[in-house]
């Protein structure tokens, strides 16, 4: 299907691909991974013909139809459904020709081809894709020009999926999706009948869809079997093997050099010494895997506050006199880790703006602790950043009385040290702008972090660093994200925002995923189909499944809480180990070193106990699930 042979490409004087070679067989679903800036999007452009290689070749199979999600959103007066249908250019062309054709043979050919491509079912297939991406039947009839840019990009995604190309190129397809649409897309891509090349930083998507993973590593394309987690395990094993080989080679070189140094001047041993010199010269150094710098996130810890931090009573909120949320009652405490569920447009961002103090309530009462500080991360970076200033200038404008070295130190907590802090913000990458937002929002050590889609511009390693930072943060966290991996590893509670209200969702994310998939399967169908006598209806089956999930929910929460505690203690242990590994600390007072060693010992004991409790909770959950048949 796809052959890349000795591909060489330079961009801006930098070598992105250096004689890279890989083959993608027909029908495979492949993840393309690598740190930001390694050339993932560039490779897709090379495949699409937008760029041309400096050397080597890129070739597709004969007759291969290539489809790529365009960065230009559709627009105009046509309905969403008609816009998506137009993406199948062959069908549109045949239908147009059938209106004017007069030759009976040509008319027969047209109708035969329309039947071959199942043109009669096209409207239903297009409507199903739009529904999965969050557009109901009424919305599908509205003109595409009425929608915002993010929703238009969903229409573009629906169109490219509907056209079903032989090679589907997807570059961050979940960036404009909510969690609900992301879960639907995951299922759709798993059953996609053709070849996929997927660029994404969504770990769940990279584990569930791909059958192969291609890693861009030092200008090469290295193929691995399976999804992202399997890639990580294989790469880690390769690294450990290379480290062992390097250690053995270093010892062997030292042994040869020792012999040479001892006997080179002795006539009786000169010949043996010369042979060892030649052996040493022929010994090619083993090149290890070059590990790139680990991303940095470090949220400052706030001082404690008496609960509750925020309390809402019968609050109504919205815009221009129109209520989006009504009669909301909730409270937030310092140890809360809450993820907001619900489709886009139901009011998640409205609620987080209300909690952050960015939106005034239309009715009801919002009470906040008098000393409360809130850190707010907006999914729209343009709202928060002055692109004409450097990061250091933006921080100094908000922290005018703080010494410059402390301002720079705070930026360094988020990987914006030295030259990165002095670059104009407009020239920063999306990930670096996100880091700057994190630095800005935490400058005064907030008690609660309000995070609205914080991972949109972060690569996988940066997302992992963010997860560790959130789990190590000592305040409250309110999170909106389409990344289920982030939610599962950081959130202790789930709130469902839908139908104008916000309520606690007492089950876990797996149950929510199952609920969404069931809704997608039954959309447009009733449950009134005839059932054999004595057999439960689908409604009864769903109710029974819900009862099982409800019964297991406390055990799932206990297991999840155990995992969160293990992750938190692991992160704290790693932080202390890093401090004790720093030679500079031993130049200071010995008492401080002793204190840290005692604290690390206590942490390790707590971690061992937490791991035992977590494993016990998992075993209890598995046994209960087996008894319940769930």
C-alpha positions in Angstrom: 0.0 0.0 0.0 2.7 2.5 1.1 6.4 2.3 0.5 8.8 4.9 1.8 12.4 4.3 0.5 15.5 6.2 1.7 13.5 9.3 2.3 15.6 12.4 2.9 14.0 15.8 3.7 15.4 19.0 5.2 13.2 21.8 6.6 14.7 25.2 7.6 18.2 23.8 7.4 17.4 21.0 9.8 17.4 17.3 8.8 14.0 15.8 9.5 14.4 12.5 7.6 17.7 10.9 6.8 17.3 7.9 4.4 14.2 6.8 6.3 12.6 3.6 5.0 9.3 1.8 6.0 6.5 -0.2 4.4 2.8 0.0 5.4 0.8 -3.1 4.1 -2.7 -2.7 2.8 -5.4 -2.7 5.5 -3.1 -1.9 8.4 -3.9 0.7 11.0 -0.7 2.5 11.8 0.2 5.1 14.5 2.9 7.7 13.6 4.5 8.9 16.8 7.4 11.1 17.9 8.0 14.2 19.9 6.6 17.6 18.7 8.9 18.9 15.9 10.2 15.5 14.7 8.3 15.7 11.4 5.0 13.8 11.8 2.8 16.4 10.1 5.6 17.0 7.5 5.6 13.3 6.6 1.8 13.4 6.0 2.4 16.4 3.7 5.0 14.5 1.8 2.6 11.6 1.4 -0.1 13.9 0.2 2.2 15.6 -2.3 2.2 19.0 -0.6 5.9 18.7 -0.1 8.6 16.9 -2.2 11.5 14.9 -0.7 15.1 16.0 -1.2 16.0 12.4 -1.8 14.4 8.9 -1.8 10.8 8.1 -2.8 7.3 7.9 -1.5 5.0 5.6 -3.5 1.4 4.4 -3.1 -0.3 1.4 -4.5 -1.8 1.5 -8.0 -5.2 3.2 -7.9 -4.9 4.1 -4.2 -7.3 6.9 -3.1 -5.7 9.0 -0.5 -7.7 11.1 1.9 -6.5 13.7 4.4 -8.3 15.8 7.0 -7.9 19.3 5.6 -7.0 22.2 7.9 -9.5 24.4 5.9 -12.9 24.1 7.5 -16.0 23.7 5.1 -18.3 26.7 4.8 -21.3 28.0 2.9 -25.1 27.7 2.7 -25.3 23.9 2.2 -26.6 21.7 5.0 -24.2 19.6 7.1 -25.6 16.4 5.5 -25.2 17.8 1.9 -21.7 19.0 2.8 -20.6 15.6 3.9 -22.2 13.8 0.9 -20.2 16.1 -1.4 -17.0 14.6 0.0 -17.7 11.5 -2.1 -16.8 13.2 -5.4 -17.4 10.1 -7.5 -20.9 9.7 -6.3 -21.6 13.4 -6.7 -20.2 13.4 -10.2 -22.2 10.3 -11.3 -25.4 11.7 -9.9 -24.8 15.0 -11.8 -24.0 13.1 -15.0 -27.1 10.9 -14.6 -29.3 14.0 -14.9 -27.9 14.9 -18.3 -26.8 11.6 -19.9 -28.7 10.4 -23.0 -26.7 7.5 -24.2 -28.4 4.3 -22.9 -25.1 2.5 -22.5 -23.6 5.3 -20.5 -26.7 5.6 -18.3 -26.5 1.8 -17.6 -22.8 2.2 -16.6 -23.7 5.1 -14.3 -26.4 3.2 -12.5 -24.2 0.1 -12.2 -21.4 2.1 -10.7 -23.8 3.9 -8.3 -25.0 0.5 -7.2 -21.4 -0.8 -6.8 -20.6 2.1 -4.4 -23.9 1.8 -2.6 -25.0 5.3 -3.5 -28.5 4.6 -2.3 -27.4 4.2 1.3 -25.0 7.2 1.3 -27.4 9.6 3.1 -28.0 7.2 5.9 -24.2 6.5 6.2 -23.4 10.2 6.2 -26.1 10.9 8.8 -24.7 8.1 11.0 -21.2 9.5 11.0 -22.5 13.1 11.7 -24.6 11.7 14.6 -21.5 9.9 16.1 -19.6 13.2 16.0 -22.3 15.0 17.9 -24.8 16.4 15.3 -28.5 15.3 15.7 -30.9 15.1 12.9 -32.2 18.7 13.2 -28.6 20.0 13.3 -27.6 18.1 10.2 -30.2 20.1 8.2 -28.7 23.5 9.2 -26.2 25.4 6.9 -22.6 24.6 7.7 -21.8 28.4 7.7 -23.8 28.8 10.9 -21.2 26.9 13.0 -18.0 27.8 14.7 -14.6 26.7 13.5 -14.3 23.8 15.8 -17.7 22.4 14.8 -16.9 22.9 11.1 -13.7 20.8 11.6 -16.0 18.1 12.9 -17.9 18.3 9.6 -14.7 18.1 7.7 -13.8 14.9 9.7 -17.2 13.5 9.0 -16.7 14.1 5.3 -13.3 12.5 5.0 -14.6 9.4 7.0 -17.6 9.2 4.7 -15.5 9.3 1.6 -13.7 6.2 2.9 -10.3 6.6 1.0 -8.0 3.6 0.6 -5.3 5.4 2.7 -6.7 7.7 5.4 -4.3 10.2 6.8 -5.5 11.7 10.2 -3.5 14.4 12.0 -4.8 14.9 15.5 -8.4 14.1 14.7 -9.6 14.4 18.3 -8.4 18.0 18.8 -11.9 19.5 18.0 -13.8 16.6 19.7 -15.3 16.2 23.1 -14.9 12.9 25.1 -18.2 11.6 23.7 -17.2 12.1 20.0 -13.7 10.8 20.7 -15.1 7.5 22.1 -17.3 7.1 19.0 -14.4 7.9 16.7 -12.3 5.2 18.4 -14.9 2.6 17.7 -15.4 3.8 14.1 -11.7 3.7 13.2 -11.2 0.2 14.8 -13.7 -1.1 12.2 -12.5 1.0 9.3 -12.0 -1.3 6.3 -9.0 0.4 4.7 -5.5 1.6 5.7 -5.0 4.3 8.3 -2.0 6.4 9.2 -2.8 8.2 12.4 -1.0 11.0 14.2 -2.3 11.6 17.7 -1.3 12.3 21.2 -4.3 10.6 22.6 -2.9 7.5 24.3 -6.2 5.7 24.5 -6.7 6.1 20.7 -3.1 5.0 20.0 -3.6 1.8 22.0 -7.1 0.8 20.7 -6.9 1.5 17.0 -3.4 0.8 15.6 -2.0 -2.6 14.7 1.5 -1.2 14.1 3.4 1.9 15.4 6.0 3.8 13.5 8.3 5.9 15.6 10.2 8.9 14.1 13.6 8.5 15.8 16.6 10.6 14.9 15.5 11.0 11.3 14.6 7.3 10.8 11.2 5.5 10.7 11.3 2.6 13.1 8.3 0.1 12.9 6.9 -1.7 16.0 4.0 -4.2 16.4 0.9 -3.2 18.3 -0.1 0.1 19.9 1.6 2.7 22.0 1.9 0.8 25.3 3.5 -2.2 23.4 5.9 0.3 21.6 7.0 1.7 25.0 7.6 -1.8 26.4 9.6 -2.9 23.4 11.6 0.3 23.2 12.4 0.1 27.0 13.6 -3.5 26.5 15.8 -2.4 23.6 17.2 0.4 25.7 18.0 -2.0 28.6 19.6 -4.5 26.2 21.8 -1.8 24.6 22.8 -0.5 28.0 23.9 -4.0 29.0 25.8 -4.4 25.7 27.5 -1.0 26.1 28.6 -2.0 29.7 30.1 -5.2 28.4 31.8 -3.5 25.5 33.3 -0.8 27.9 34.7 -3.5 30.1 36.1 -5.3 27.1 37.7 -2.1 25.7 39.2 -1.4 29.2 40.6 -4.9 29.3 42.2 -4.6 25.9 43.6 -1.2 26.7 45.1 -2.4 29.9 46.9 -5.2 28.1 48.2 -2.7 25.5 49.4 -0.3 28.1 51.2 -3.0 30.0 52.9 -4.9 27.2 53.3 -2.5 24.2 57.0 -1.7 25.2 58.0 -5.4 25.8 59.5 -7.1 22.8 58.2 -10.5 23.8 54.6 -9.1 23.9 54.7 -6.5 21.1 53.0 -8.7 18.5 50.1 -9.5 20.9 49.8 -5.9 21.9 49.6 -4.8 18.2 46.9 -7.4 17.5 44.9 -6.0 20.4 45.4 -2.4 19.1 43.9 -3.5 15.8 41.0 -5.3 17.6 40.3 -2.1 19.6 40.3 0.0 16.4 37.9 -2.4 14.7 35.5 -2.5 17.7 32.6 -0.2 16.6 31.1 1.6 19.6 27.5 0.5 20.4 25.2 3.5 19.8 22.5 3.6 22.5 19.0 5.0 22.1 19.2 8.8 22.5 16.6 9.8 25.1 15.3 13.3 24.7 14.9 15.7 27.6 11.9 14.8 29.8 9.1 17.4 29.8 8.8 19.5 33.0 5.6 20.4 34.9 5.7 21.4 38.5 2.6 23.0 40.1 3.4 25.0 43.3 1.6 23.9 46.4 -0.9 26.3 48.0 -1.5 26.8 51.7 -4.5 25.0 53.2 -8.0 26.6 53.3 -11.0 25.5 55.4 -13.7 23.8 53.3 -15.6 24.4 51.2 -13.5 26.3 48.7 -16.5 27.0 46.5 -20.2 26.4 47.1 -23.0 26.9 44.6 -26.7 27.0 45.6 -29.5 27.0 43.0 -27.3 28.8 40.5 -28.4 29.6 37.0 -25.7 30.7 34.5 -25.7 31.5 30.8 -25.1 34.3 28.2 -27.1 37.2 27.0 -30.1 36.3 29.2 -30.2 32.7 28.0 -29.7 30.1 30.6 -27.3 27.3 29.8 -27.3 25.7 33.3 -30.1 26.0 35.9 -30.5 25.3 39.6 -27.0 23.9 40.0 -26.0 22.9 43.6 -22.5 21.7 44.3 -19.4 22.3 46.5 -15.7 21.9 45.9 -13.2 21.0 48.6 -9.4 21.2 48.6 -8.9 17.5 47.9 -11.4 17.2 45.1 -10.3 15.9 41.7 -13.3 16.2 39.4 -13.7 15.6 35.7 -16.7 17.0 33.8 -18.5 14.7 31.4 -21.1 15.7 28.8 -21.2 16.5 25.1 -19.9 19.9 23.8 -22.6 22.5 24.0 -24.1 21.1 27.2 -22.4 23.7 29.5 -19.1 22.2 30.7 -17.0 25.3 29.8 -19.8 27.5 31.1 -19.6 25.7 34.5 -15.9 25.9 34.7 -16.0 29.7 33.8 -18.6 30.1 36.5 -16.4 28.3 39.1 -13.3 30.3 38.0 -15.2 33.6 38.5 -15.0 34.4 34.7 -18.8 34.3 34.5 -21.4 35.9 36.8 -24.4 33.9 37.8 -27.8 34.9 36.5 -29.5 33.6 39.7 -28.6 31.8 42.8 -25.6 32.2 45.1 -21.9 31.4 44.6 -19.8 31.5 47.8 -16.0 31.4 47.7 -13.5 31.2 50.5 -12.2 34.7 51.1 -8.5 33.8 50.4 -9.3 31.5 47.5 -6.9 31.7 44.5 -8.0 30.0 41.2 -5.8 29.0 38.3 -7.8 28.9 35.0 -6.5 27.2 31.8 -8.6 28.2 28.8 -8.8 25.9 25.7 -8.6 29.1 23.6 -5.0 30.2 24.0 -5.6 33.5 22.2 -7.9 34.6 25.1 -5.1 34.4 27.6 -1.8 35.3 25.8 -0.3 38.5 24.4 1.5 37.0 21.3 3.6 40.2 20.9 5.4 39.7 24.3 8.0 37.2 25.4 7.1 34.7 28.3 9.4 36.6 30.7 7.6 39.9 29.7 4.2 38.4 30.2 5.1 37.0 33.6 6.7 40.3 34.7 3.6 42.3 33.7 1.6 40.1 36.1 4.3 39.9 38.8 5.8 43.5 38.8 7.1 43.3 42.3 8.9 39.9 42.0 12.6 39.7 41.2 13.5 38.6 37.7 15.4 35.5 38.9 12.3 34.2 40.7 10.1 34.9 37.6 12.6 32.9 35.5 12.6 30.2 38.0 8.8 29.9 37.9 8.9 29.6 34.0 11.6 26.9 34.3 9.2 24.8 36.4 7.3 24.4 33.1 10.3 23.9 30.8 10.6 27.5 29.6 14.1 28.3 30.6 16.7 30.6 29.2 16.2 31.2 25.4 12.6 29.8 25.4 11.6 32.4 28.0 12.9 35.2 25.7 11.3 34.1 22.5 8.3 36.2 21.3 5.2 34.2 22.2 3.9 34.2 18.7 6.9 32.1 17.7 6.4 29.5 20.3 4.9 26.1 19.4 1.5 25.1 20.6 3.0 23.0 23.3 5.2 25.8 24.5 2.2 28.2 24.6 0.4 25.7 26.7 3.4 25.6 29.1 3.3 29.4 29.3 -0.4 29.3 30.2 0.4 26.8 33.0 3.1 29.1 34.3 0.8 32.1 34.2 -2.1 30.4 35.9 0.0 29.1 38.8 2.1 32.2 39.4 0.4 32.8 42.8 0.1 29.1 43.9 -3.7 28.7 43.3 -5.8 26.5 45.6 -7.8 25.1 42.7 -6.9 24.4 39.0 -9.6 24.8 36.4 -8.4 23.0 33.3 -10.4 23.3 30.1 -8.9 20.9 27.5 -5.3 21.4 28.8 -3.7 18.7 26.5 -4.7 19.9 23.0 -1.2 20.9 22.1 0.8 18.5 24.3 2.6 15.4 23.0 2.4 12.1 24.9 5.5 12.7 27.1 4.2 16.1 28.1 0.8 14.6 28.9 2.4 12.1 31.1 4.3 14.8 32.9 1.1 16.8 33.3 -0.6 13.7 34.9 2.3 13.4 37.4 2.1 17.1 38.2 -1.7 17.0 38.7 -1.4 13.9 41.0 1.3 15.7 42.9 -0.6 18.9 43.3 -2.0 19.6 46.8 -5.1 21.6 45.8 -8.3 20.9 44.0 -8.6 20.1 40.3 -11.6 20.6 37.9 -10.9 19.1 34.5 -12.5 19.1 31.1 -10.7 16.8 28.6 -11.4 14.6 25.6 -8.4 12.4 26.7 -9.8 9.4 28.7 -6.3 8.4 29.8 -5.9 11.8 31.5 -9.3 11.5 33.2 -8.8 8.0 34.4 -5.4 8.7 36.0 -6.2 12.0 37.7 -10.0 12.3 38.5 -11.5 10.8 41.6 -15.0 12.0 40.8 -17.1 12.5 37.7 -19.8 15.1 37.2 -22.2 14.8 34.2 -23.3 18.1 32.6 -26.3 17.6 30.4 -29.9 18.8 30.0 -29.1 22.1 31.7 -27.9 20.6 35.0 -24.8 19.1 36.7 -25.1 15.9 38.6 -22.7 13.4 40.2 -22.0 10.4 38.0 -21.4 7.5 40.4 -20.0 5.0 37.9 -16.6 5.0 36.2 -15.4 6.0 32.8 -15.7 2.5 31.4 -19.4 2.5 32.3 -19.8 5.9 30.7 -18.0 4.7 27.6 -20.4 1.7 27.4 -23.4 3.9 27.9 -22.3 6.2 25.0 -21.7 3.2 22.7 -25.0 1.8 23.5 -26.7 5.1 22.8 -24.9 5.3 19.4 -26.0 1.7 18.5 -29.7 2.4 19.4 -29.8 5.9 17.9 -32.7 6.1 15.5 -34.0 2.7 16.5 -36.8 1.9 18.9 -36.7 -1.0 21.4 -40.1 -2.2 20.3 -38.8 -5.0 18.0 -40.5 -8.2 18.7 -38.9 -10.5 21.3 -39.3 -14.2 21.8 -41.7 -15.1 24.6 -39.9 -15.1 28.0 -36.8 -13.3 26.6 -35.7 -10.0 28.1 -36.0 -6.9 26.0 -33.0 -4.7 25.2 -34.4 -2.2 27.7 -34.4 -5.0 30.4 -30.9 -6.0 29.4 -29.6 -2.4 29.7 -31.3 -2.0 33.1 -29.7 -5.3 34.3 -26.3 -4.1 33.1 -26.8 -0.8 34.8 -27.7 -2.6 38.1 -24.5 -4.6 37.9 -22.4 -1.4 37.2 -24.1 0.3 40.2 -23.3 -2.6 42.4 -19.7 -2.6 41.4 -19.3 1.2 41.4 -18.0 1.4 45.0 -15.4 -1.3 44.4 -14.3 0.3 41.2 -13.9 3.7 43.0 -11.9 2.0 45.8 -9.6 0.4 43.2 -9.3 3.7 41.3 -8.6 5.6 44.6 -5.9 3.0 45.4 -4.3 3.5 42.0 -4.3 7.3 42.4 -2.6 7.0 45.8 0.1 4.7 44.4 0.7 7.2 41.6 0.9 10.1 44.0 3.3 8.4 46.4 5.4 7.2 43.5 5.7 10.7 42.2 6.6 12.0 45.6 9.2 9.3 46.1 10.7 10.1 42.7 10.9 13.8 43.6 12.8 13.0 46.9 15.1 10.6 45.1 16.0 13.3 42.5 16.8 15.7 45.3 19.0 13.2 47.1 20.7 12.4 43.8 21.8 16.0 43.4 25.4 16.4 44.6 24.7 20.0 45.6 22.5 19.0 48.5 25.4 17.3 50.3 27.2 20.6 50.4 24.5 22.0 52.7 23.6 21.1 56.3 23.8 17.3 57.0 20.5 17.6 59.0 18.6 18.4 55.8 20.0 15.3 54.0 19.1 13.2 57.0 15.5 14.6 57.1 15.0 13.9 53.4 16.3 10.3 53.8 13.9 9.7 56.7 11.1 11.2 54.7 11.9 9.0 51.7 12.0 5.9 54.0 8.5 6.7 55.3 7.2 7.3 51.8 8.5 4.0 50.6 6.8 2.2 53.5 3.5 4.1 52.7 3.9 3.2 49.0 4.4 -0.5 49.8 1.3 -0.5 52.0 -0.7 1.4 49.3 0.3 -1.1 46.6 -0.9 -4.0 48.8 -4.2 -2.2 49.4 -4.6 -1.5 45.7 -3.9 -5.0 44.7 -6.4 -6.3 47.3 -9.0 -3.9 46.0 -8.4 -5.1 42.4 -8.8 -8.7 43.4 -12.0 -8.0 45.3 -13.4 -6.1 42.3 -12.5 -8.9 39.9 -14.1 -11.5 42.1 -17.3 -9.4 42.5 -17.4 -8.8 38.8 -17.2 -12.5 38.1 -20.0 -13.2 40.6 -22.2 -10.5 39.0 -21.4 -11.6 35.4 -20.0 -8.1 34.8 
